[in-house]
């Protein structure tokens, strides 16, 4: 029996994981020795046969010396497609997005312990700092990460198996760029470094006709807003994990020629810092 073809989402994730494995210089057995996952499990994850646990993606990023943001963004899209949630829509408040539990690994795992039949316990891993781009050979994907840590609201997508963006224009307003698949291949309109050292970027999706802002190297309590002449969308760094990953604002409509403005307000005493970017 011929196995079913990989979805584009899973294929992109598998390609990214294989690239990271190459960077580690480890064999499948080596990965199994350094993570809670077996050699056969890694073989399935790297070939797209099985969706890996979110924690497995984080572990591989750690071993490769890469920040986890972009691969986690790929994982979120693949997991959404795998579970069917990509066609279900999950409305939520603009500043309190639904948390996505890992399907195959418990959150905040404990120390690894060898178990029967070669199964391993879940290992604690260090939280990765300072997000940088994960260059995936042959995969032209520039995604935003941490979709479950942004302030975006997920508008209900259409019930179809479309692999491209799930909204456009006004239908994306207030939506989560990852859930709506607008975070695939966005452009950067402008970048900025704040007085506290936080890094900011204005992002734009031509396919969705929207813009949003993201921040990293942040502190708990930092806030970020974005507007393109319409509604103002905001996000906040809520906990320690947020400080180690990208935090996004929800999307706002940004048509060609529009000026998109982001403003950062630090948790510590300090004035508001704003910067602009124009959609071309």
Rosetta blueprint (number, residue, H / E / L):
1 X L
2 X L
3 X L
4 X L
5 X L
6 X L
7 X L
8 X H
9 X H
10 X H
11 X H
12 X H
13 X H
14 X H
15 X H
16 X H
17 X H
18 X H
19 X H
20 X H
21 X H
22 X H
23 X H
24 X H
25 X L
26 X L
27 X L
28 X H
29 X H
30 X H
31 X H
32 X H
33 X H
34 X H
35 X L
36 X L
37 X L
38 X L
39 X H
40 X H
41 X H
42 X H
43 X H
44 X H
45 X H
46 X H
47 X L
48 X L
49 X L
50 X L
51 X L
52 X L
53 X L
54 X H
55 X H
56 X H
57 X H
58 X H
59 X H
60 X H
61 X H
62 X H
63 X H
64 X H
65 X L
66 X L
67 X L
68 X L
69 X H
70 X H
71 X H
72 X H
73 X H
74 X H
75 X H
76 X H
77 X H
78 X H
79 X H
80 X H
81 X H
82 X H
83 X H
84 X L
85 X H
86 X H
87 X H
88 X L
89 X L
90 X L
91 X L
92 X L
93 X E
94 X L
95 X L
96 X E
97 X L
98 X L
99 X L
100 X L
101 X L
102 X L
103 X L
104 X L
105 X L
106 X L
107 X L
108 X L
109 X L
110 X L
111 X L
112 X L
113 X L
114 X E
115 X L
116 X H
117 X H
118 X H
119 X L
120 X E
121 X L
122 X L
123 X L
124 X L
125 X L
126 X L
127 X L
128 X L
129 X L
130 X L
131 X L
132 X L
133 X L
134 X L
135 X L
136 X L
137 X L
138 X L
139 X L
140 X L
141 X L
142 X L
143 X L
144 X L
145 X L
146 X L
147 X H
148 X H
149 X H
150 X L
151 X L
152 X L
153 X E
154 X L
155 X L
156 X L
157 X L
158 X L
159 X L
160 X L
161 X L
162 X L
163 X L
164 X L
165 X L
166 X L
167 X L
168 X L
169 X H
170 X H
171 X H
172 X H
173 X L
174 X L
175 X E
176 X L
177 X L
178 X L
179 X L
180 X L
181 X L
182 X L
183 X L
184 X L
185 X L
186 X L
187 X E
188 X E
189 X E
190 X E
191 X E
192 X E
193 X E
194 X L
195 X L
196 X L
197 X L
198 X L
199 X E
200 X E
201 X E
202 X E
203 X E
204 X E
205 X E
206 X L
207 X L
208 X L
209 X L
210 X E
211 X E
212 X E
213 X E
214 X E
215 X E
216 X E
217 X L
218 X L
219 X L
220 X L
221 X L
222 X L
223 X E
224 X E
225 X E
226 X E
227 X E
228 X L
229 X L
230 X L
231 X L
232 X L
233 X E
234 X E
235 X E
236 X E
237 X L
238 X L
239 X L
240 X H
241 X H
242 X H
243 X H
244 X L
245 X L
246 X L
247 X E
248 X E
249 X L
250 X L
251 X L
252 X E
253 X E
254 X L
255 X L
256 X L
257 X L
258 X L
259 X E
260 X E
261 X E
262 X E
263 X E
264 X E
265 X E
266 X L
267 X L
268 X L
269 X L
270 X L
271 X L
272 X L
273 X E
274 X E
275 X E
276 X E
277 X E
278 X E
279 X L
280 X L
